[in-house]
Amino acid sequence: MQQIQELVTRIQSDFKEGRLKVPSLPEVAIKVNKYVGDPNANMANMAKVIQMDPALAAKLVQVANSALYARGSRVEDCRTAIARLGMKTTRNLVMSFALRQSFQIGSAIVRDIARNTWNKSSEVAAISYVLARVTMGMVPDKALLAGLVHNIGAIPILRYAADYPELSKNRTLINDLIERLGKKLGSLVLQQWSFDSELVEIPSMVNNHDYEPDNDVDYTDIVIVANMHSQFGKEDTDRPVIEDIASFRKLPLFTIGPDASIELLYEAREEINSMTRMLMSAA
């Protein structure tokens, strides 16, 4: 227990003094992120940057040929994939795939927790994508990214835990730390990575079932509802019913009825499973 308190004190101190251990995004992701909004950016230059990471370029081509985006002839190269997807969608997908690398951490137990965290985030991301597709004003691939970052605060905790050999073997205590500190740390990580402001608050709000800053649906609403759906069928006596969640009441689906989202996700279950597998295997 002394090690746990030492680690909590260290994380909190580093957090307050700006020394928190936050992993860097891959250089390719940083460059691609800057391209969007640059008036001088073009698909050819973006393709050159992405091709610096052959595995990432191959994954982008694979996605462009998937059922989600395929239309017409098969895409064979990165530049054509970008042309099909568009630069903003490409940016969101590249950022999504780059996040996977941040979860490759430490000892066997730490890596296993990181893998489970990523897999859960992938499921929430896939559900977010489907919910966003039927919600006016929401961009599905941005909702995908929003779902992936909802538990990103686990990353700095796992990196700190790797420095404590005794703690790195204790799965229960690491998971408790993630539950205790992950929400605040997640928003800080996204700030340091220069994520859009509308995504930064998601880690701290994902379990806030009363979240309702205004009447307009935002990406936090989408992820809150997606996260709830990802927990259906699992034991949790404290979970509210879906229609009592403020974010769900803001979705157009709510006007159809409390079971509308369940029916939508059931119909899209093959697509959600396919998308989840794609994210789990991201390079």
C-alpha positions in Angstrom: 0.0 0.0 0.0 2.9 2.3 0.6 4.0 2.0 -3.0 0.5 2.9 -4.1 0.4 6.0 -2.0 3.9 7.0 -3.3 2.7 6.6 -6.9 -0.5 8.5 -6.3 1.5 11.3 -4.7 4.1 11.3 -7.5 1.4 11.5 -10.2 -0.5 14.2 -8.4 2.7 16.2 -7.9 3.8 15.8 -11.5 0.3 16.7 -12.6 0.3 20.0 -10.6 3.8 21.0 -11.7 3.5 20.1 -15.4 5.9 17.2 -15.3 3.3 14.5 -16.0 4.6 11.6 -18.1 2.5 11.9 -21.2 3.5 9.7 -24.2 4.2 11.5 -27.5 2.1 10.9 -30.5 4.0 9.4 -33.5 5.5 12.0 -35.7 3.4 11.0 -38.6 0.2 11.6 -36.7 1.4 15.0 -35.5 2.2 16.1 -39.1 -1.0 14.8 -40.5 -3.0 16.5 -37.8 -1.4 19.8 -38.8 -2.2 19.3 -42.5 -5.9 19.7 -41.9 -6.7 23.4 -41.9 -3.5 24.3 -43.7 -4.5 26.1 -46.9 -1.3 24.9 -48.6 -1.9 21.2 -47.8 -2.7 18.7 -50.5 -3.3 15.0 -50.8 0.0 14.3 -52.4 2.0 15.8 -49.6 -0.2 14.1 -47.0 0.3 10.8 -48.7 4.1 11.3 -48.6 4.0 11.9 -44.8 1.7 8.9 -44.2 4.0 6.6 -46.3 6.8 7.3 -43.8 5.0 4.7 -41.8 4.4 1.7 -44.2 2.2 -0.1 -41.7 0.0 2.9 -41.2 -0.3 3.5 -45.0 -1.3 -0.1 -45.5 -4.0 0.2 -42.8 -5.4 3.3 -44.4 -5.7 1.5 -47.8 -7.3 -1.4 -46.1 -9.9 0.9 -44.5 -10.6 2.7 -47.8 -11.4 -0.7 -49.3 -13.6 -1.8 -46.3 -17.4 -1.9 -46.4 -17.5 1.4 -44.5 -15.9 3.4 -47.3 -15.6 1.2 -50.4 -17.2 2.5 -53.6 -16.3 1.8 -57.2 -12.9 0.3 -58.0 -10.4 -1.1 -55.4 -7.9 1.4 -53.9 -4.3 0.3 -54.3 -2.2 3.2 -52.9 -2.2 5.7 -50.1 -2.9 8.8 -52.2 -6.0 7.2 -53.8 -7.1 6.2 -50.3 -6.9 9.8 -49.1 -8.9 10.9 -52.2 -11.6 8.5 -51.3 -11.7 9.2 -47.6 -11.1 13.0 -47.7 -8.4 14.8 -45.7 -10.4 15.2 -42.5 -11.5 11.6 -42.4 -7.9 10.6 -43.1 -6.7 12.7 -40.2 -9.2 11.2 -37.8 -8.3 7.6 -38.9 -4.6 8.2 -38.7 -4.9 9.7 -35.2 -7.1 6.6 -34.2 -4.5 4.2 -35.5 -1.6 6.1 -33.9 -3.3 5.9 -30.5 -2.9 2.1 -30.6 0.9 2.5 -30.3 0.5 4.4 -27.0 -1.1 1.3 -25.4 2.0 -0.9 -26.0 3.6 -0.6 -22.6 5.6 -2.3 -19.9 5.5 -5.7 -18.3 3.2 -8.6 -19.1 0.5 -7.6 -16.7 0.7 -3.9 -17.6 0.6 -4.8 -21.3 -2.4 -7.0 -20.7 -4.3 -4.2 -18.9 -3.3 -1.8 -21.7 -4.6 -4.3 -24.3 -7.9 -4.8 -22.5 -8.3 -1.0 -22.1 -7.7 -0.5 -25.9 -10.1 -3.3 -26.8 -12.8 -1.7 -24.6 -12.1 1.7 -26.2 -12.4 0.1 -29.6 -15.8 -1.2 -28.8 -17.0 2.2 -27.5 -15.5 3.8 -30.6 -17.4 1.5 -33.0 -20.7 2.1 -31.2 -20.0 5.9 -31.3 -19.5 5.7 -35.0 -22.9 4.1 -35.6 -24.7 6.4 -33.2 -23.1 9.5 -34.9 -24.1 8.3 -38.3 -27.8 8.7 -37.4 -27.3 12.0 -35.5 -27.5 15.2 -37.4 -24.3 17.4 -37.1 -22.1 14.5 -35.9 -19.2 13.2 -38.1 -18.9 9.4 -37.7 -15.2 9.1 -38.0 -14.7 11.9 -35.5 -17.0 10.1 -33.1 -14.9 7.0 -33.7 -11.8 9.0 -32.5 -13.9 10.4 -29.6 -14.7 6.9 -28.4 -11.1 5.8 -28.6 -9.9 8.5 -26.3 -12.5 8.2 -23.6 -10.1 6.2 -21.4 -6.8 7.6 -22.6 -6.0 8.6 -19.0 -5.0 5.0 -18.4 -1.8 5.5 -20.4 0.2 7.8 -18.1 -0.9 5.6 -15.1 0.4 2.5 -16.9 3.6 4.2 -17.7 4.2 5.2 -14.1 3.2 1.8 -12.8 5.9 0.3 -15.0 8.5 2.1 -12.8 7.3 0.2 -9.7 8.1 -3.5 -10.2 5.9 -4.6 -7.3 2.9 -2.6 -8.4 3.3 -3.6 -12.1 2.4 -7.2 -11.0 -0.8 -6.1 -9.2 -3.6 -6.0 -11.7 -6.3 -4.9 -9.2 -4.4 -2.0 -7.8 -3.5 -0.7 -11.3 -7.1 -0.8 -12.3 -8.1 1.0 -9.1 -5.6 3.7 -9.9 -7.0 4.1 -13.4 -10.5 4.4 -12.0 -9.3 6.9 -9.4 -7.1 9.2 -11.5 -7.8 8.4 -15.2 -10.5 10.9 -15.9 -8.6 14.0 -15.1 -5.4 12.7 -16.6 -7.2 11.8 -19.8 -8.3 15.4 -20.5 -4.7 16.6 -19.7 -3.2 14.1 -22.2 -5.6 15.3 -25.0 -4.8 18.9 -24.2 -1.0 18.2 -24.5 -1.7 16.4 -27.8 -3.6 19.4 -29.1 -6.8 17.6 -29.7 -10.0 19.5 -30.6 -11.5 21.2 -27.5 -14.8 19.3 -28.0 -12.9 16.0 -27.5 -10.8 17.1 -24.5 -13.6 16.9 -21.9 -14.7 13.4 -22.9 -12.5 11.4 -20.5 -13.7 13.5 -17.5 -17.3 13.3 -18.5 -17.8 9.8 -19.9 -19.5 8.5 -16.7 -21.5 11.7 -16.0 -25.0 10.5 -16.6 -26.3 14.0 -15.9 -24.1 15.7 -18.5 -26.2 18.3 -20.2 -24.4 21.6 -20.9 -26.9 22.7 -23.6 -29.6 21.3 -25.9 -27.3 20.5 -28.8 -25.8 17.0 -29.1 -22.1 16.9 -28.9 -19.4 14.2 -29.1 -19.4 13.8 -25.3 -23.1 12.8 -25.5 -22.4 10.3 -28.2 -19.6 8.6 -26.2 -21.5 8.6 -22.9 -24.3 6.7 -24.6 -21.9 4.4 -26.5 -20.1 3.6 -23.3 -23.4 2.7 -21.6 -24.3 0.4 -24.5 -20.9 -1.3 -24.3 -21.7 -2.3 -20.7 -25.1 -3.9 -21.4 -25.1 -7.5 -20.4 -22.5 -7.0 -17.7 -23.1 -7.1 -14.0 -23.6 -3.7 -12.5 -26.4 -2.9 -10.2 -25.7 0.8 -10.1 -26.1 1.5 -13.8 -29.1 3.6 -14.7 -31.6 2.7 -17.4 -30.7 4.3 -20.7 -33.7 6.6 -20.9 -32.6 8.2 -17.6 -29.3 9.4 -19.1 -29.4 13.1 -20.1 -27.2 12.5 -23.1 -29.5 9.8 -24.5 -32.5 12.1 -24.1 -30.8 14.6 -26.4 -30.3 12.1 -29.3 -32.9 11.9 -32.1 -33.2 8.2 -31.3 -34.9 9.1 -28.0 -37.9 10.5 -29.8 -38.5 7.0 -31.3 -38.4 5.2 -28.0 -36.1 3.9 -25.3 -35.3 0.8 -27.3 -34.4 2.6 -30.5 -30.7 2.7 -29.9 -30.7 -1.0 -28.9 -32.5 -1.9 -32.1 -30.1 0.3 -34.2 -27.0 -1.3 -32.7 -28.4 -4.8 -33.0 -29.0 -4.2 -36.7 -25.5 -2.8 -37.0 -23.8 -5.6 -34.9 -21.8 -7.1 -37.8 -20.5 -3.6 -38.8 -19.7 -2.8 -35.1 -17.8 -6.2 -34.7 -15.9 -5.6 -37.9 -14.9 -2.1 -36.9 -13.9 -3.2 -33.4 -11.7 -5.9 -34.9 -10.1 -3.4 -37.3 -9.3 -1.1 -34.4 -8.0 -3.9 -32.2 -5.6 -4.9 -34.9 -4.5 -1.4 -35.7 -0.7 -1.1 -36.2 
